[in-house]
C-alpha cells in the first residue's frame, strides 16, 4: 500500500482518529478516578464469583481542587451518602429483563437519576466541574440541547450553588435564600434550544432555573449561537458545554461502563470468560464513545473478554452516524423524526463518528418505530408501568429487532435505558400511528403505550425537580416571616430548611 493510499483509506483514517479520542478519554478518566484501585476491585470481585455487592464508585474518585473558593466548597462527581448535597451521581441499578422469547438481557437503568432521569447528567457534571476547577471566574454555562443535556447542566449548576451556600461563600437567610448582593456569585445556565421543545421538558428547565433562548428551528442552529455567546463574553465568566462532541463530556458518560462492569461482576458474571455485547443508542455519539473507551481499557488490562463489543444503535430517520459512515445523504431538518427526542440530531460528533466506524461491528443498527414500540412496552411493564422516553428504548429495540449473528450468538446482551423523560404527546402519537399495525404484537404494544400515557405524565409531574437556589427579595433579612412552603412529592432527598 502506498503512502497516498494510507492517507486516503477511510477505514484506516477512522481507526487512527478513534484511537486518539479513546486515549484522551482514558487519560481524563484516569485523572478523575483511581483506575488501578478500580481494576484491583474488579479483579477481586470476579475471583470471588459474585455476591460481593457493587463497589462504591466514590471510593475511586480523586477529589478536585477549586482555587478561589472556600475550602469547604467541594463539589464532586459521586455522592458519598444520601446527605451529601455537594456530590452528584449515585450509580444506577442493573436489572435482568426476560423478553417474551425467553432471552435475558442486562439493562442499565440510566432513567433513575434523581431529577434529570437520563444519562446526560454524567457528561454535563463532569464538564462543569472541569470548567469551574480550571476557570474559577466562570459563572454562566451555555449549551445547546433538546432537553436532557440541559437538565444535566442545570443539575450541575444547582449543585454548585448549594455548595456555595454550604461553604459560606454567599450569605443566606433562614430559608436558604441568597442575599441579593451576592446573587452575582451564583452559577447560571443559558439553554439554547429549538422552538419545538416538548412542553414537559420546557417546564422542567424553566422551573429548574434555566434561561431558555428558543428561537432556533434545529439543534444545529442553536449550537453555534451558544458557542458564540460564550466566546463573546470577554470577562471570562461564560463557558460553553457541548452536549457530546468533547472529550470530558464523553469521559463523564464513560462512568456508566465503569459501574456496569462492577455490577456484572457482582452478579457473578466472569467478564474474562463471558463476552458481552453492550448496545448503545447514538445521537451525537458521546454515550457510545464513552463506553467504548472503558471497554478498550478493560480489554487491554485483561479484565474483559476480547470479543466483548459496543454496538451502535440509531432510530430510523435519526440515523446521522449511519448515513455518514455509509455515504448516504445527510438528513434534512424536515425529514428528522422526533420520535427519539433526545437523540434526534442531524449530525453526530466529529470526534465520535470515527470511533463508531472503527468499533461498532457491522456498522450502526438502525431500528424501526415498531421495534421501539415493542421495547417501550417491555420497559414500561418492567418499570411499574411508567414508559421510558423512546430514546431510552432504542438500545433494547435493537435486541428485539436484530437476532444475533453467528459471531454474536455467544455474547451476553446488555442494554442501557438511557432516559426516562417520556413525552406524553410523542407516546400518544406513536400509539395511534401503530394501533392497526399488521403485526399484532406491535398493535398490542401500541395499545399498552396508549393506556400508560396519563400515568407516565402524572409521574413526570410528581417526580423530583431540579430545585434551584433562590435569591431573597429586597429588603434582605436573616429571618423571614413564616410563609407557605411547597414540597415536591416523590423526592428522594429533601433540602435542609
Secondary structure, DSSP 8 states (H G I E B T S, - for coil): --HHHHHH-HHHHHHHHHHHHHHHHHHHHHHHB-HHHHHHHHHHHHHHTS-S----GGGGB-----TTS-TT---EEE-SSTT-TTEEE----EEEEE-TTS-EEEEEEGGGSTTT-BTHHHHHHHHHHHHHHH-TT--EEEEE-SSHHHHHHHHHHHHHHHHHHHHTSS-B-TT--B-GGGGGGS-EEEEEEETT--HHHHHHHHHTT-EEEEEESSHHHHHHHHHHHHHT-TTS-EEE--SSSSHHHHHHHHHHHHHHHHHHHHTT--TTTS-EEEEEE-SSSHHHHHHHHHHHHHHHTTSS-TT-EEEEEEETT--HHHHHHHT-----GGG---TTGGG--SS--TTTHHHHHHHSTTS-EEE-HHHHHHHHHHHHHHTTT----HHHHHHHHHHHHS---TTGGGSEEEEEE-B----HHHHHHHHHHTTT-SSHHHHHHHHHHHHTHHHHHHHHHHS-------B--SS--SS---------TT-SS----
